[in-house]
Amino acid sequence: MSDPLQGLRLALVHDWLNQMGGAENVLEELVDLFPAAPLYTSMYDPAKMPDAYRGWDIRTTFMQRLPGYSDHHQAWLPVYPLAFARTDLSGYDLVLSNKSGFCHGVRTQNGSRKAIHVCYCLTPTRFLWLYEQYREREQIGGLVNAVLQPALALLRRWDWAAAQRVDHFVAISSAVQERIQAIYGRESVVIHPPVDTERYTPDPSVPVGDYYLIVSRLIPYKRIDLAVEAFRHLPQEKLVIVGDGRDRAALQAGASPNVTFLGRQSQTKLLELMRGCKAFLFPGLEDFGIAPVEALSAGRPVIAYAGGGALDTVLPGVTGEHFSEQTVESLLGVLKKFDPAVYDPADCRQQAEKFGRDVFRENLLDFLSQITGQQIGE
């Protein structure tokens, strides 16, 4: 691949590197797209990240030397603003931050030196601005909550000020775009994150099975409980759940016999299950949501809660359906009327291709070309 920088000095920025998730999927695409760019982050634990990361030019802050940084990175939340504010990237032409936390606070101006800062925003810092959701998700108790409040107020002020210094925001979905406007008062463009549509493909020879499918971490905010309870009222239907997490034991204990838990599965088995399901269920609220697009890519419709990224990815009546409230009754209302034969696998696949890796790269490079006034491309 030719170097898309064409002479621009570019730096990538990421919050932390001690766990894998959707943010890291985006990061891998950015590193592959800009292999010559150094990557700045607060901390990095090679033992917890893929071996391929060891070949990257990763530059950490003083937080790398803090005790317990890798296993307890959330305990150091008040320190991140200082770490990133001390990261001076003003000597670059372009800084691209991949942000869900505090990394948009890097310093991009020092005297007359000024880098253009583009923030690819996965979400405004959830811990600060959607705190009640985060508190429920992480089961933060009353005493800890009370102690956190003064720090949260200070961090919100810092976070908002840091967002004002960003030159351009890019949102991963329409829902995040609205959140950026509401919280930071900033305009943004939407460039959806990349989905590997080449791995998940339809297979016309695979018949539609007799089951609905969920693939998810089994943790509270994913709302798998809604689907499990809904299928208690649909004894003639089957639900297969792939994944693991701290809620698994409770979910299994409360499930009816028509709900099967398979735990983690191989990519081969996962593709087989996706190709054969009546529909993929997505009851949680996500900023984007990769798994529903993977199911669409395999040619199967999706039933999703009408919020977050699913509003961008699932087309009601064409590639699936939305249920309007995160309640068992709302989900049941859709399931009882659902007919998988109505949805053309080709339509599902066509919708998924709008979120493929090539589309992400093309849209991002076009945007960077526009704001730098320089042609950037492969």
C-alpha positions as CSV (number, residue, x, y, z in Angstrom):
1,M,0.0,0.0,0.0
2,S,1.3,3.4,-0.9
3,D,1.6,6.0,1.9
4,P,-1.6,8.0,2.1
5,L,0.1,10.8,4.1
6,Q,1.9,12.2,1.0
7,G,4.3,14.3,3.1
8,L,1.9,15.2,6.0
9,R,3.3,14.5,9.5
10,L,0.4,12.7,11.2
11,A,0.1,11.3,14.7
12,L,-2.6,8.9,16.0
13,V,-3.9,9.2,19.6
14,H,-5.8,6.5,21.6
15,D,-7.0,6.5,25.2
16,W,-5.4,3.3,26.5
17,L,-4.1,0.0,25.3
18,N,-4.9,-2.6,28.0
19,Q,-8.2,-4.1,26.7
20,M,-9.8,-5.1,23.4
21,G,-13.1,-3.6,22.2
22,G,-14.8,-1.7,19.4
23,A,-12.4,1.3,19.9
24,E,-9.4,-1.0,19.2
25,N,-11.1,-2.4,16.1
26,V,-11.2,1.2,14.8
27,L,-7.6,1.8,15.9
28,E,-6.3,-1.2,14.0
29,E,-7.9,0.2,10.8
30,L,-6.3,3.6,11.4
31,V,-2.9,2.0,12.0
32,D,-3.2,-0.1,8.9
33,L,-4.3,3.0,6.9
34,F,-1.5,5.2,8.3
35,P,1.4,2.8,9.1
36,A,4.1,5.5,9.3
37,A,2.2,7.4,12.0
38,P,3.3,7.1,15.7
39,L,0.6,6.2,18.1
40,Y,0.3,8.2,21.4
41,T,-1.6,6.7,24.3
42,S,-1.7,6.9,28.1
43,M,-0.6,3.4,28.8
44,Y,0.1,0.1,27.0
45,D,0.2,-3.5,28.3
46,P,1.7,-5.7,25.6
47,A,0.5,-8.9,27.5
48,K,-3.1,-7.9,27.1
49,M,-3.0,-6.8,23.5
50,P,-2.6,-8.7,20.2
51,D,1.0,-9.6,19.3
52,A,0.8,-7.4,16.2
53,Y,0.7,-4.3,18.4
54,R,4.3,-5.0,19.4
55,G,5.4,-3.9,15.9
56,W,3.7,-0.5,16.2
57,D,5.4,2.8,17.2
58,I,3.6,3.2,20.5
59,R,4.5,6.1,22.7
60,T,3.1,6.3,26.3
61,T,2.8,8.9,29.0
62,F,4.0,8.9,32.6
63,M,1.0,6.8,33.4
64,Q,2.9,3.8,32.1
65,R,4.8,3.9,35.4
66,L,1.9,4.1,37.7
67,P,1.3,1.0,40.0
68,G,-1.5,-1.3,38.8
69,Y,-2.1,0.8,35.6
70,S,-3.1,-2.2,33.5
71,D,-5.4,-4.0,35.8
72,H,-7.0,-1.0,37.4
73,H,-6.8,1.8,34.8
74,Q,-10.2,3.2,35.8
75,A,-8.8,4.0,39.3
76,W,-6.6,6.6,37.7
77,L,-9.3,8.5,35.8
78,P,-8.5,11.9,37.4
79,V,-4.9,11.6,36.0
80,Y,-5.7,11.2,32.3
81,P,-6.3,14.9,31.6
82,L,-2.9,15.7,33.0
83,A,-1.2,12.9,31.0
84,F,-2.8,14.0,27.7
85,A,-2.5,17.7,28.3
86,R,1.3,17.2,28.7
87,T,1.4,15.3,25.4
88,D,2.6,18.0,23.0
89,L,1.8,17.1,19.4
90,S,2.0,20.6,18.0
91,G,4.9,19.6,15.8
92,Y,2.7,17.5,13.6
93,D,0.6,18.6,10.7
94,L,-2.4,16.4,11.5
95,V,-3.5,14.7,14.7
96,L,-6.2,12.1,14.6
97,S,-7.5,11.1,18.0
98,N,-9.7,8.0,18.4
99,K,-11.6,9.0,21.5
100,S,-14.1,7.6,24.0
101,G,-12.2,8.9,27.0
102,F,-9.7,11.8,27.4
103,C,-7.3,11.5,24.5
104,H,-8.8,14.5,22.7
105,G,-7.1,16.6,25.3
106,V,-3.6,16.3,23.7
107,R,-1.8,19.6,23.1
108,T,-1.9,20.6,19.5
109,Q,-0.8,24.2,19.7
110,N,2.4,25.5,21.2
111,G,3.1,29.1,20.3
112,S,3.1,29.5,16.5
113,R,3.2,25.7,16.0
114,K,-0.3,24.3,15.3
115,A,-1.5,20.9,14.2
116,I,-5.0,20.3,12.8
117,H,-6.8,18.1,15.3
118,V,-9.5,15.7,14.0
119,C,-11.3,13.8,16.8
120,Y,-12.9,10.5,15.7
121,C,-15.4,10.5,18.5
122,L,-16.8,7.1,19.6
123,T,-18.7,9.0,22.3
124,P,-18.3,12.0,24.5
125,T,-16.7,10.6,27.6
126,R,-19.4,8.3,28.9
127,F,-18.1,8.2,32.5
128,L,-18.6,12.0,32.7
129,W,-21.7,12.8,30.6
130,L,-23.7,9.6,30.8
131,Y,-22.7,8.9,34.3
132,E,-25.9,7.3,35.5
133,Q,-25.8,4.8,32.7
134,Y,-22.2,4.1,33.5
135,R,-22.9,3.8,37.2
136,E,-25.5,1.2,36.5
137,R,-23.4,-0.7,34.0
138,E,-20.3,-0.8,36.4
139,Q,-22.5,-1.3,39.6
140,I,-20.9,1.7,41.4
141,G,-22.2,1.9,45.0
142,G,-23.6,4.8,46.9
143,L,-20.4,5.6,48.9
144,V,-18.1,5.5,45.9
145,N,-20.6,7.6,44.0
146,A,-20.7,10.3,46.6
147,V,-16.9,10.5,46.7
148,L,-16.7,10.7,42.9
149,Q,-19.1,13.7,42.5
150,P,-16.6,16.6,43.1
151,A,-14.0,14.9,40.8
152,L,-16.6,14.4,38.1
153,A,-17.6,18.1,38.2
154,L,-13.9,19.1,37.6
155,L,-13.4,16.5,34.9
156,R,-16.5,17.6,33.0
157,R,-15.2,21.2,32.9
158,W,-11.8,20.0,31.6
159,D,-13.4,17.6,29.1
160,W,-15.7,20.3,27.7
161,A,-12.7,22.8,27.4
162,A,-10.6,20.2,25.6
163,A,-13.4,19.5,23.2
164,Q,-13.5,23.2,22.2
165,R,-9.8,23.0,21.2
166,V,-10.5,20.2,18.7
167,D,-10.6,21.5,15.1
168,H,-13.0,18.9,13.6
169,F,-15.2,16.2,15.1
170,V,-16.2,13.0,13.3
171,A,-19.0,11.0,14.9
172,I,-19.5,7.2,14.5
173,S,-23.3,7.5,14.2
174,S,-26.2,10.0,14.1
175,A,-26.8,9.3,17.8
176,V,-23.3,10.3,18.7
177,Q,-23.4,13.3,16.4
178,E,-26.4,14.5,18.3
179,R,-24.6,13.9,21.6
180,I,-21.5,15.8,20.5
181,Q,-23.8,18.8,19.7
182,A,-25.7,18.5,22.9
183,I,-22.7,18.1,25.2
184,Y,-19.9,20.0,23.5
185,G,-21.9,22.3,21.3
186,R,-19.8,21.2,18.3
187,E,-20.8,20.3,14.8
188,S,-19.5,17.0,13.4
189,V,-19.8,14.8,10.3
190,V,-20.8,11.1,10.5
191,I,-18.3,8.5,9.3
192,H,-19.4,5.0,10.5
193,P,-16.8,2.7,11.9
194,P,-15.5,-0.1,9.7
195,V,-17.1,-3.6,9.7
196,D,-15.4,-6.6,8.2
197,T,-18.1,-7.4,5.6
198,E,-15.7,-9.8,3.8
199,R,-15.7,-12.2,6.8
200,Y,-19.5,-12.3,7.1
201,T,-21.0,-13.3,3.8
202,P,-24.4,-14.8,2.8
203,D,-24.6,-18.4,1.7
204,P,-27.8,-19.2,-0.3
205,S,-27.2,-22.9,0.2
206,V,-27.7,-22.5,4.0
207,P,-31.4,-22.9,4.9
208,V,-33.0,-20.5,7.4
209,G,-33.1,-22.3,10.7
210,D,-35.7,-22.4,13.5
211,Y,-33.9,-20.0,15.9
212,Y,-33.3,-16.4,16.7
213,L,-29.7,-15.4,17.5
214,I,-27.9,-13.1,19.9
215,V,-24.1,-12.6,19.9
216,S,-23.0,-10.5,22.8
217,R,-21.1,-10.0,26.0
218,L,-23.5,-11.0,28.8
219,I,-23.4,-7.9,30.9
220,P,-26.3,-5.7,32.2
221,Y,-26.4,-2.9,29.7
222,K,-26.6,-5.3,26.7
223,R,-30.2,-6.0,28.0
224,I,-30.1,-9.7,27.1
225,D,-32.6,-10.1,29.9
226,L,-35.3,-8.6,27.7
227,A,-34.9,-11.3,25.1
228,V,-34.7,-14.1,27.6
229,E,-37.9,-13.0,29.2
230,A,-39.6,-12.4,25.9
231,F,-39.0,-16.0,24.8
232,R,-40.6,-17.3,28.0
233,H,-43.8,-16.0,26.4
234,L,-42.9,-17.6,23.0
235,P,-42.5,-21.3,23.8
236,Q,-42.9,-22.3,20.1
237,E,-39.8,-20.2,19.2
238,K,-36.1,-20.8,20.0
239,L,-33.4,-18.4,21.0
240,V,-29.6,-19.1,20.8
241,I,-27.3,-16.9,22.8
242,V,-23.5,-16.8,22.0
243,G,-21.1,-15.1,24.4
244,D,-20.1,-15.0,28.0
245,G,-20.0,-12.5,30.9
246,R,-20.9,-11.8,34.5
247,D,-24.6,-12.1,33.8
248,R,-24.5,-15.5,32.3
249,A,-25.4,-17.5,35.4
250,A,-28.3,-15.3,36.3
251,L,-29.6,-15.3,32.7
252,Q,-29.4,-19.1,32.4
253,A,-31.1,-19.6,35.8
254,G,-34.0,-17.5,34.7
255,A,-34.3,-18.8,31.1
256,S,-37.0,-21.1,29.8
257,P,-36.1,-24.4,28.0
258,N,-36.4,-22.8,24.5
259,V,-33.3,-20.6,25.2
260,T,-29.9,-22.1,24.7
261,F,-26.6,-20.6,25.9
262,L,-23.6,-21.7,23.8
263,G,-20.8,-19.6,25.4
264,R,-18.0,-18.3,23.2
265,Q,-17.8,-19.9,19.8
266,S,-15.2,-19.9,16.9
267,Q,-15.5,-17.5,14.0
268,T,-16.5,-20.5,11.8
269,K,-19.3,-21.5,14.1
270,L,-20.4,-17.9,14.5
271,L,-20.7,-17.4,10.8
272,E,-22.7,-20.7,10.5
273,L,-25.1,-19.5,13.2
274,M,-25.5,-16.1,11.6
275,R,-26.3,-17.4,8.2
276,G,-28.9,-19.8,9.5
277,C,-30.8,-17.6,12.0
278,K,-34.4,-16.4,11.5
279,A,-33.2,-13.0,12.7
280,F,-30.4,-11.4,14.8
281,L,-31.6,-9.8,18.0
282,F,-30.0,-6.6,19.4
283,P,-31.9,-5.4,22.5
284,G,-29.2,-3.1,23.9
285,L,-28.4,0.6,23.3
286,E,-25.1,1.0,21.5
287,D,-23.3,4.1,20.0
288,F,-22.9,2.1,16.8
289,G,-23.1,-1.7,17.2
290,I,-20.9,-3.9,15.0
291,A,-22.7,-7.2,15.5
292,P,-26.0,-6.2,13.8
293,V,-24.1,-5.1,10.7
294,E,-22.2,-8.4,10.7
295,A,-25.5,-10.2,10.7
296,L,-26.8,-8.1,7.9
297,S,-23.6,-8.8,6.1
298,A,-24.4,-12.5,6.3
299,G,-27.8,-11.8,4.7
300,R,-30.0,-12.0,7.8
301,P,-32.5,-9.4,9.2
302,V,-32.1,-7.7,12.5
303,I,-34.5,-6.9,15.3
304,A,-33.0,-4.0,17.3
305,Y,-34.0,-1.5,19.9
306,A,-34.8,1.8,18.2
307,G,-31.9,3.8,19.5
308,G,-28.2,4.6,19.0
309,G,-26.4,3.2,16.0
310,A,-29.3,0.8,15.1
311,L,-31.2,3.8,13.8
312,D,-28.5,4.2,11.1
313,T,-27.9,0.5,10.3
314,V,-31.3,-1.3,10.5
315,L,-34.0,-0.2,7.9
316,P,-37.4,-1.1,9.2
317,G,-39.4,-3.2,6.8
318,V,-36.3,-3.8,4.6
319,T,-33.5,-5.2,6.6
320,G,-35.3,-5.9,9.9
321,E,-37.4,-4.1,12.5
322,H,-37.0,-1.7,15.5
323,F,-38.9,-2.1,18.8
324,S,-39.6,1.2,20.3
325,E,-39.0,0.7,24.1
326,Q,-36.6,-1.4,26.0
327,T,-39.3,-3.5,27.5
328,V,-40.3,-7.1,27.1
329,E,-43.7,-6.1,25.8
330,S,-42.2,-3.9,23.1
331,L,-39.9,-6.6,21.9
332,L,-42.7,-9.2,22.0
333,G,-44.9,-7.1,19.9
334,V,-42.3,-7.2,17.1
335,L,-41.4,-10.9,17.5
336,K,-45.0,-12.1,17.4
337,K,-45.5,-10.5,14.0
338,F,-42.1,-11.2,12.6
339,D,-41.8,-13.2,9.3
340,P,-38.2,-13.8,8.2
341,A,-39.4,-14.5,4.6
342,V,-40.3,-10.9,4.2
343,Y,-36.6,-9.7,4.2
344,D,-34.5,-10.3,1.2
345,P,-30.9,-11.4,2.1
346,A,-29.6,-9.3,-0.8
347,D,-31.1,-6.2,0.7
348,C,-29.5,-7.0,4.1
349,R,-26.2,-7.5,2.4
350,Q,-26.5,-4.3,0.4
351,Q,-27.2,-2.3,3.6
352,A,-24.2,-3.9,5.4
353,E,-21.8,-3.0,2.6
354,K,-22.4,0.7,3.3
355,F,-20.4,0.1,6.5
356,G,-17.5,-1.9,5.1
357,R,-13.9,-1.2,5.6
358,D,-13.3,0.2,2.1
359,V,-16.2,2.7,2.6
360,F,-14.7,3.8,6.0
361,R,-11.3,4.4,4.4
362,E,-12.7,6.2,1.4
363,N,-14.9,8.5,3.6
364,L,-12.2,9.2,6.1
365,L,-9.5,10.0,3.5
366,D,-11.9,12.2,1.6
367,F,-12.7,14.2,4.8
368,L,-9.1,14.5,5.7
369,S,-8.3,15.8,2.2
370,Q,-11.0,18.4,2.5
371,I,-9.9,19.8,5.8
372,T,-6.2,19.8,5.1
373,G,-6.5,21.1,1.5
374,Q,-4.2,18.3,0.5
375,Q,-5.0,15.2,-1.5
376,I,-4.8,12.2,0.8
377,G,-5.3,8.7,-0.7
378,E,-4.0,5.2,-1.2
